Amino acid sequence: MTSYPELNLHIDGEWLGVGKRRIHQVINPANGSTLGALPLADGADLDRALQAADRGYRLWKRSTSEERARVLKGAAQLIRQRADHIGRIATLEEGKTLTETRIEAHMCANLFEFYAEECRRTYGRVLVRPTGTRSLVVKEPVGPVAAFAPWNFPIANPGRKLGAPIAAGCSVILKPAEEAPAAAIEIVRALLDAGLPHGVAQLVFGVPDEVSRHLLASPIIRKLSFTGSTAVGKHLLTLAAATVKRTTMELGGHAPVIVFDDADLQRAVEVLAMAKFRNSGQVCVSPTRFYVQEGIYDKFVAAFTERVRKVNVGDGLLETSNMGPMANPRRPAAIEKLIEDATAHGGKVHTGGERHGKEGWFFQPTVISNVPVKARIMNEEPFGPVAIMTPFATFEDAVEQANRLPYGLAAYAFTESAKRAMLIGDAIEAGMVAINAATVAGADSPFGGVKESGFGSEDGPEGLAACLVTKAIHQA
């Protein structure tokens, strides 16, 4: 078994241990044991990180696309070679299964490799002007980026926050989540081992509000990149507004699933069950509100419940586990309250609904039917292993319910009608829609939401564009 590594900050090319710093105890969610002590940055550390990021940006923005591509491709290769090691670390600290963390490591490698190629295509243009004059439109790196990543994808989220800025020629100060720090350390280590110059990437941990206020108050930081809850995102937007920083915000979701009566029922059940209980439902794009057409509603609920009962809950390090624990003790407690409220409003629990086991933060995969609109779980993102079922009558009813909330991150629909697929894709208010599938992310595809699920995109050419600014140069 991979032992848990020493935890450090990385500032200006130096790995910094606990010393006299405050610490955060990192806990294994499968059994509640302490994995390690994480040093938390103080004001002096953050000032040093800012100065290093400023110097790193001035160096890195002059690098060629070939140099940036070489580092990103080299890091991708190292991550693939180390995928099992990194995956085991991520499973220890976050809880999800080894299968998921290994896939996540390869996702990060794919993203780095994509940006290694995409950074060669930051084209500008020459405008038509009279002889003797010239106007150019050029793309330049936005500058040092303050990036904040959550704990639910401890490998992929840091990869997203680092890949596009580094490809664009920016420096980055990355603050991952304190609950799952070691996987992020390994991603930064891969970049450094691949030749990333000192100062281009800083890695800090700390009290979130202290770190965000300190970094976002600095004129050195030119862009904020955040993935997390809508409430925290709004707070960070307020801080960023004081100095008019560029922002990319990937915020909360409450993904609707529309299953029409002509859907391939067996396929829909299998695809959705796997997607719903991935990472114990702790996924911003997790399918959550299931709207099933009346004619197949009872049949779908029964088939889905039967499939969910086959999910094997256990320590993510065991190859036999299909679903690991939740990441921290806050999540099972929150899920219990939402389920209690749903049943009080008339919802029927078909399976699950309770904690699982006597140690760690496991929760049973849960299916609840006939949940009314006024129940909290129909309006608040559960971020847990709960599928909520309710019937609908017409296409218009389904669209109205799907678009009812202020969130618009991901949505799903299942139908065998080509026309209906086209219509529902157009009607849904979401940044990403999957039809007869549950995959909404890819290295070459923009990832982001609308409404209060945020704005801007990560991944794809759009993710790189978000780290560039446009300059017009007019010469006579």
C-alpha positions as CSV (number, residue, x, y, z in Angstrom):
1,M,0.0,0.0,0.0
2,T,1.2,3.5,-0.8
3,S,2.3,5.3,2.4
4,Y,1.0,8.8,2.8
5,P,3.6,11.3,1.9
6,E,5.0,14.3,3.8
7,L,2.9,17.4,3.3
8,N,4.5,20.7,2.3
9,L,3.8,24.1,0.8
10,H,5.8,24.9,-2.4
11,I,6.8,28.6,-2.7
12,D,9.5,30.1,-4.9
13,G,11.0,26.7,-5.7
14,E,11.2,25.5,-2.1
15,W,9.2,22.8,-0.3
16,L,8.3,24.1,3.1
17,G,7.3,21.9,6.0
18,V,5.4,22.5,9.2
19,G,8.1,24.3,11.2
20,K,6.3,26.9,13.4
21,R,3.3,27.1,11.1
22,R,-0.3,26.2,12.1
23,I,-1.4,22.7,10.9
24,H,-4.5,21.0,9.6
25,Q,-4.8,17.3,10.4
26,V,-5.6,15.3,7.2
27,I,-8.0,12.4,8.0
28,N,-8.7,9.2,6.1
29,P,-12.5,9.2,5.5
30,A,-12.6,5.4,5.4
31,N,-11.7,4.9,9.1
32,G,-11.2,8.4,10.7
33,S,-7.5,7.9,11.2
34,T,-5.0,10.8,10.9
35,L,-2.9,10.6,7.7
36,G,-0.6,13.6,8.3
37,A,-0.1,17.2,9.4
38,L,-0.5,19.9,6.7
39,P,1.3,23.2,7.2
40,L,-0.9,26.3,6.7
41,A,0.5,29.4,5.1
42,D,0.8,32.6,7.1
43,G,0.8,36.1,5.8
44,A,4.6,36.1,5.2
45,D,4.3,32.9,3.2
46,L,1.5,34.4,1.1
47,D,3.5,37.6,0.5
48,R,6.5,35.4,-0.6
49,A,4.2,33.4,-2.9
50,L,2.9,36.7,-4.5
51,Q,6.4,38.0,-5.1
52,A,7.5,34.7,-6.6
53,A,4.4,34.5,-8.8
54,D,5.2,38.0,-10.1
55,R,8.8,37.1,-11.0
56,G,7.6,33.7,-12.4
57,Y,5.1,35.4,-14.7
58,R,7.7,37.9,-16.0
59,L,9.9,34.9,-16.8
60,W,7.3,32.5,-18.1
61,K,5.4,34.9,-20.4
62,R,8.6,35.2,-22.4
63,S,8.8,31.5,-22.9
64,T,8.0,30.0,-26.3
65,S,5.1,27.7,-26.9
66,E,7.5,24.9,-27.5
67,E,9.0,25.4,-24.0
68,R,5.5,25.4,-22.4
69,A,4.5,22.4,-24.5
70,R,7.6,20.5,-23.5
71,V,6.9,21.0,-19.7
72,L,3.2,20.0,-20.0
73,K,3.9,16.9,-22.1
74,G,6.6,15.9,-19.8
75,A,4.3,16.3,-16.8
76,A,1.6,14.3,-18.6
77,Q,4.0,11.4,-19.1
78,L,5.1,11.5,-15.5
79,I,1.5,11.5,-14.2
80,R,0.7,8.5,-16.4
81,Q,3.7,6.7,-15.1
82,R,2.8,7.6,-11.5
83,A,-1.0,7.1,-11.9
84,D,-1.3,4.2,-9.5
85,H,0.8,6.0,-6.8
86,I,-1.1,9.3,-7.2
87,G,-4.4,7.4,-7.3
88,R,-3.7,5.6,-4.0
89,I,-2.8,8.8,-2.3
90,A,-6.0,10.5,-3.5
91,T,-8.1,7.5,-2.4
92,L,-6.5,7.6,1.1
93,E,-7.3,11.2,1.6
94,E,-10.6,11.7,-0.3
95,G,-12.2,8.3,-0.2
96,K,-13.3,7.6,-3.8
97,T,-12.4,4.2,-5.3
98,L,-9.0,3.4,-6.8
99,T,-10.7,2.9,-10.2
100,E,-11.9,6.5,-10.0
101,T,-8.7,8.0,-8.9
102,R,-6.6,6.2,-11.5
103,I,-9.0,7.4,-14.2
104,E,-8.7,10.9,-12.7
105,A,-4.9,10.8,-13.0
106,H,-5.2,10.0,-16.6
107,M,-7.7,12.7,-17.1
108,C,-5.2,15.2,-15.7
109,A,-2.5,13.8,-18.0
110,N,-4.8,14.1,-21.0
111,L,-5.6,17.7,-20.2
112,F,-1.9,18.7,-19.8
113,E,-1.2,17.0,-23.2
114,F,-4.1,18.8,-24.8
115,Y,-2.9,22.2,-23.6
116,A,0.6,21.3,-24.7
117,E,-0.7,21.3,-28.2
118,E,-3.3,24.1,-27.8
119,C,-0.8,26.6,-26.6
120,R,0.7,26.6,-30.1
121,R,-2.6,28.0,-31.5
122,T,-3.0,31.3,-29.6
123,Y,-3.4,33.1,-32.8
124,G,-3.9,36.8,-33.4
125,R,-4.8,38.5,-36.6
126,V,-3.7,41.3,-39.0
127,L,-6.3,43.9,-39.9
128,V,-6.7,45.4,-43.4
129,R,-5.2,48.9,-43.3
130,P,-3.8,51.4,-45.9
131,T,-0.3,50.9,-47.2
132,G,2.2,52.2,-44.6
133,T,0.1,51.4,-41.6
134,R,-0.6,48.2,-39.7
135,S,-3.0,47.0,-37.0
136,L,-2.5,43.8,-35.1
137,V,-4.6,41.9,-32.7
138,V,-2.5,39.8,-30.3
139,K,-3.2,37.4,-27.4
140,E,-1.1,37.8,-24.3
141,P,-1.1,35.9,-20.9
142,V,-3.5,37.6,-18.4
143,G,-0.9,37.5,-15.6
144,P,-0.5,35.7,-12.2
145,V,-3.6,33.6,-11.4
146,A,-5.0,32.8,-8.0
147,A,-6.7,29.4,-8.3
148,F,-8.8,27.7,-5.7
149,A,-9.7,24.0,-6.1
150,P,-12.1,21.8,-4.0
151,W,-11.6,18.4,-2.5
152,N,-13.9,16.3,-4.6
153,F,-11.5,15.8,-7.5
154,P,-8.1,16.0,-5.7
155,I,-6.2,15.2,-8.9
156,A,-8.2,16.6,-11.8
157,N,-9.2,19.9,-10.1
158,P,-5.6,21.0,-9.5
159,G,-4.8,19.9,-13.0
160,R,-7.5,22.2,-14.4
161,K,-6.3,25.1,-12.4
162,L,-2.7,24.6,-13.5
163,G,-2.9,23.4,-17.1
164,A,-4.4,26.4,-18.9
165,P,-2.5,29.1,-17.1
166,I,0.8,27.4,-17.6
167,A,0.0,26.8,-21.3
168,A,-0.9,30.5,-21.7
169,G,2.3,31.8,-20.1
170,C,0.9,32.7,-16.7
171,S,2.1,32.0,-13.3
172,V,-0.3,30.4,-10.7
173,I,-0.8,30.4,-7.0
174,L,-2.8,27.3,-6.3
175,K,-4.7,26.7,-3.1
176,P,-6.3,23.2,-3.2
177,A,-8.5,21.9,-0.4
178,E,-6.9,21.1,2.9
179,E,-8.9,17.9,3.2
180,A,-7.1,16.3,0.2
181,P,-3.7,18.1,-0.3
182,A,-1.3,15.3,-1.2
183,A,-2.7,14.5,-4.6
184,A,-2.3,18.2,-5.6
185,I,1.3,18.1,-4.3
186,E,2.0,15.2,-6.7
187,I,0.6,17.1,-9.7
188,V,2.8,20.1,-8.9
189,R,5.7,17.8,-8.4
190,A,5.2,16.3,-11.8
191,L,5.3,19.8,-13.4
192,L,8.5,20.6,-11.6
193,D,10.1,17.3,-12.5
194,A,9.2,18.1,-16.1
195,G,11.2,21.3,-15.9
196,L,8.7,24.0,-14.9
197,P,10.8,27.0,-13.7
198,H,10.8,28.1,-10.1
199,G,8.2,30.7,-9.4
200,V,5.7,29.7,-12.1
201,A,3.7,27.5,-9.8
202,Q,3.2,28.1,-6.1
203,L,1.3,25.7,-3.9
204,V,-0.2,27.0,-0.7
205,F,-2.7,25.7,1.9
206,G,-4.3,27.7,4.7
207,V,-7.5,29.1,6.3
208,P,-9.6,29.6,3.2
209,D,-10.9,33.1,3.9
210,E,-7.5,34.3,5.1
211,V,-5.8,33.0,1.9
212,S,-8.5,34.3,-0.5
213,R,-8.6,37.8,1.1
214,H,-4.8,38.1,1.1
215,L,-4.3,37.0,-2.5
216,L,-7.2,38.8,-4.1
217,A,-6.3,42.0,-2.4
218,S,-3.0,42.1,-4.2
219,P,-2.6,43.9,-7.5
220,I,-0.1,41.2,-8.5
221,I,-3.0,38.8,-9.0
222,R,-4.7,39.4,-12.4
223,K,-7.2,36.5,-12.5
224,L,-9.3,34.5,-10.1
225,S,-10.2,30.8,-11.0
226,F,-12.5,29.1,-8.5
227,T,-14.4,25.8,-8.4
228,G,-16.8,25.3,-5.5
229,S,-20.1,26.3,-4.0
230,T,-22.2,29.2,-5.3
231,A,-22.2,30.9,-1.9
232,V,-18.4,30.9,-1.6
233,G,-18.1,31.9,-5.3
234,K,-20.2,35.0,-4.8
235,H,-18.0,36.0,-1.8
236,L,-14.8,35.6,-3.9
237,L,-16.4,37.6,-6.8
238,T,-17.0,40.4,-4.4
239,L,-13.3,40.4,-3.4
240,A,-12.2,40.2,-7.0
241,A,-14.4,43.1,-8.0
242,A,-12.4,45.5,-5.8
243,T,-9.5,45.3,-8.2
244,V,-11.5,44.2,-11.3
245,K,-9.8,40.9,-11.8
246,R,-10.7,38.5,-14.6
247,T,-12.6,35.5,-13.3
248,T,-13.5,31.9,-14.2
249,M,-16.2,30.5,-11.8
250,E,-17.4,26.9,-11.8
251,L,-20.0,26.9,-9.1
252,G,-22.7,24.6,-7.7
253,G,-25.2,22.5,-9.7
254,H,-28.3,20.5,-9.2
255,A,-28.4,18.4,-12.4
256,P,-31.8,17.4,-13.8
257,V,-32.3,14.1,-15.5
258,I,-35.2,13.7,-18.0
259,V,-36.1,10.2,-18.9
260,F,-38.7,10.1,-21.7
261,D,-41.1,7.2,-22.2
262,D,-39.3,6.1,-25.3
263,A,-35.9,5.8,-23.7
264,D,-33.8,2.6,-23.7
265,L,-34.7,1.8,-20.1
266,Q,-32.0,-0.7,-19.4
267,R,-29.3,1.6,-20.8
268,A,-30.6,4.6,-18.9
269,V,-30.6,2.7,-15.6
270,E,-27.1,1.4,-16.0
271,V,-25.5,4.7,-17.2
272,L,-27.3,6.8,-14.6
273,A,-26.6,4.4,-11.7
274,M,-22.9,4.5,-12.4
275,A,-22.9,8.3,-12.8
276,K,-25.0,9.0,-9.8
277,F,-22.9,7.1,-7.3
278,R,-19.5,8.0,-8.6
279,N,-17.5,9.6,-5.8
280,S,-20.5,9.0,-3.5
281,G,-22.4,11.6,-5.4
282,Q,-19.9,14.3,-4.5
283,V,-19.7,15.6,-8.0
284,C,-20.9,19.0,-9.2
285,V,-22.4,17.5,-12.3
286,S,-23.9,14.5,-10.6
287,P,-27.3,13.5,-11.9
288,T,-29.7,14.3,-9.1
289,R,-33.3,15.3,-9.9
290,F,-34.7,12.4,-11.9
291,Y,-37.8,13.4,-13.9
292,V,-39.3,10.3,-15.4
293,Q,-42.3,10.3,-17.8
294,E,-45.5,8.9,-16.2
295,G,-45.9,5.9,-18.5
296,I,-42.6,4.3,-17.4
297,Y,-42.1,5.9,-13.9
298,D,-42.9,3.0,-11.7
299,K,-40.9,0.6,-13.9
300,F,-37.9,2.9,-13.9
301,V,-37.9,3.5,-10.2
302,A,-38.1,-0.3,-9.6
303,A,-35.3,-1.1,-12.1
304,F,-33.1,1.8,-10.8
305,T,-33.6,0.7,-7.2
306,E,-32.7,-2.9,-8.0
307,R,-29.5,-1.7,-9.8
308,V,-28.5,0.6,-6.9
309,R,-28.8,-2.3,-4.4
310,K,-25.9,-4.0,-6.2
311,V,-23.5,-1.1,-5.4
312,N,-20.8,-2.4,-3.1
313,V,-19.9,0.2,-0.5
314,G,-16.5,-0.1,1.1
315,D,-12.9,1.3,1.5
316,G,-11.9,2.8,-1.8
317,L,-8.6,1.0,-1.6
318,L,-10.4,-2.4,-2.0
319,E,-10.8,-3.4,-5.7
320,T,-14.2,-4.9,-4.7
321,S,-15.6,-1.5,-3.7
322,N,-17.9,0.4,-6.2
323,M,-18.4,3.4,-3.9
324,G,-16.2,4.7,-1.1
325,P,-16.9,6.9,1.9
326,M,-17.9,10.5,1.8
327,A,-15.0,12.9,2.1
328,N,-15.6,14.4,5.5
329,P,-18.0,14.1,8.5
330,R,-20.0,17.1,7.3
331,R,-21.4,15.3,4.3
332,P,-23.3,12.3,6.0
333,A,-24.8,14.7,8.5
334,A,-26.0,17.0,5.8
335,I,-27.5,14.1,3.7
336,E,-29.3,12.7,6.8
337,K,-31.1,16.1,7.3
338,L,-32.1,16.3,3.6
339,I,-33.5,12.8,3.6
340,E,-35.4,13.4,6.8
341,D,-36.9,16.6,5.3
342,A,-37.8,14.7,2.0
343,T,-39.6,11.9,3.9
344,A,-41.4,14.4,6.1
345,H,-42.8,15.9,2.8
346,G,-44.0,12.5,1.6
347,G,-41.0,11.1,-0.2
348,K,-40.6,7.3,-0.1
349,V,-37.2,5.8,0.5
350,H,-36.8,2.7,-1.7
351,T,-33.2,1.8,-0.7
352,G,-30.6,3.3,1.5
353,G,-31.3,6.4,3.5
354,E,-28.9,5.7,6.4
355,R,-25.2,5.6,7.2
356,H,-23.2,2.5,6.4
357,G,-20.9,0.7,8.8
358,K,-19.5,1.6,12.2
359,E,-16.4,3.6,11.2
360,G,-15.5,6.2,8.6
361,W,-18.0,8.4,6.8
362,F,-19.9,5.9,4.6
363,F,-23.5,6.4,3.5
364,Q,-25.8,4.0,1.8
365,P,-26.7,4.7,-1.9
366,T,-30.2,6.1,-1.7
367,V,-33.2,6.3,-3.9
368,I,-36.3,8.4,-2.9
369,S,-39.4,8.7,-5.0
370,N,-42.4,11.1,-5.2
371,V,-40.4,14.0,-3.7
372,P,-42.4,17.2,-3.9
373,V,-40.9,20.5,-5.2
374,K,-41.1,22.1,-1.7
375,A,-38.7,19.6,-0.2
376,R,-35.2,21.0,0.5
377,I,-33.5,18.3,-1.5
378,M,-35.3,19.4,-4.6
379,N,-33.9,22.9,-4.2
380,E,-30.5,22.5,-2.5
381,E,-27.6,20.5,-4.0
382,P,-27.3,17.4,-1.9
383,F,-23.8,16.6,-3.0
384,G,-24.2,13.0,-1.9
385,P,-25.4,9.5,-2.9
386,V,-29.1,10.3,-3.3
387,A,-31.2,10.0,-6.4
388,I,-34.5,11.8,-6.3
389,M,-37.4,10.5,-8.4
390,T,-40.5,12.3,-9.5
391,P,-42.9,11.8,-12.5
392,F,-43.7,14.2,-15.3
393,A,-46.5,14.3,-17.9
394,T,-45.4,16.3,-20.9
395,F,-42.2,17.6,-22.6
396,E,-43.1,21.2,-21.4
397,D,-43.6,20.0,-17.8
398,A,-40.1,18.4,-17.8
399,V,-38.4,21.5,-19.3
400,E,-40.2,23.7,-16.7
401,Q,-39.0,21.6,-13.8
402,A,-35.5,21.1,-15.2
403,N,-35.0,24.9,-15.6
404,R,-36.8,25.9,-12.4
405,L,-33.7,26.4,-10.2
406,P,-31.1,29.1,-10.4
407,Y,-28.4,26.5,-11.3
408,G,-27.4,25.6,-14.8
409,L,-24.3,23.4,-14.8
410,A,-25.1,20.0,-16.3
411,A,-28.3,18.2,-17.4
412,Y,-29.1,14.8,-18.8
413,A,-31.8,13.4,-21.0
414,F,-32.7,9.9,-22.4
415,T,-34.8,9.4,-25.5
416,E,-34.7,7.3,-28.6
417,S,-36.3,10.1,-30.7
418,A,-33.8,12.2,-32.7
419,K,-36.3,15.1,-32.8
420,R,-36.9,15.0,-29.1
421,A,-33.2,14.8,-28.4
422,M,-32.6,17.9,-30.5
423,L,-35.5,19.8,-28.8
424,I,-34.5,18.9,-25.3
425,G,-30.9,19.9,-26.0
426,D,-32.0,23.3,-27.1
427,A,-34.5,23.8,-24.3
428,I,-32.4,23.0,-21.3
429,E,-30.7,25.9,-19.5
430,A,-27.3,24.4,-18.7
431,G,-23.7,24.8,-19.8
432,M,-23.4,21.1,-20.5
433,V,-26.1,18.6,-21.7
434,A,-25.6,14.9,-22.2
435,I,-28.2,13.0,-24.2
436,N,-28.3,9.2,-23.8
437,A,-25.0,9.5,-21.9
438,A,-23.6,10.8,-18.7
439,T,-20.2,12.2,-19.8
440,V,-20.0,16.0,-20.0
441,A,-16.3,16.5,-19.6
442,G,-13.3,16.1,-22.0
443,A,-9.9,17.7,-22.4
444,D,-11.0,19.3,-25.7
445,S,-14.5,20.3,-24.5
446,P,-15.5,23.4,-22.5
447,F,-16.6,22.7,-18.9
448,G,-18.7,25.3,-17.2
449,G,-22.2,26.5,-16.3
450,V,-24.7,29.3,-16.7
451,K,-27.0,31.2,-14.3
452,E,-25.7,30.8,-10.7
453,S,-23.6,27.8,-11.7
454,G,-21.0,30.3,-12.8
455,F,-19.5,31.6,-16.0
456,G,-16.5,31.0,-18.2
457,S,-15.1,27.6,-19.0
458,E,-12.3,25.4,-18.1
459,D,-10.9,22.7,-20.5
460,G,-10.9,23.0,-24.3
461,P,-9.7,26.0,-26.3
462,E,-12.1,28.1,-24.1
463,G,-10.1,27.3,-21.0
464,L,-6.9,28.5,-22.6
465,A,-8.7,31.6,-23.9
466,A,-9.8,32.5,-20.4
467,C,-6.1,32.9,-19.4
468,L,-5.4,35.3,-22.3
469,V,-6.1,39.0,-22.8
470,T,-6.6,40.7,-26.2
471,K,-4.4,43.6,-27.3
472,A,-4.8,45.8,-30.4
473,I,-1.6,47.4,-31.7
474,H,-2.0,50.1,-34.3
475,Q,1.1,51.3,-36.1
476,A,1.6,54.1,-38.6
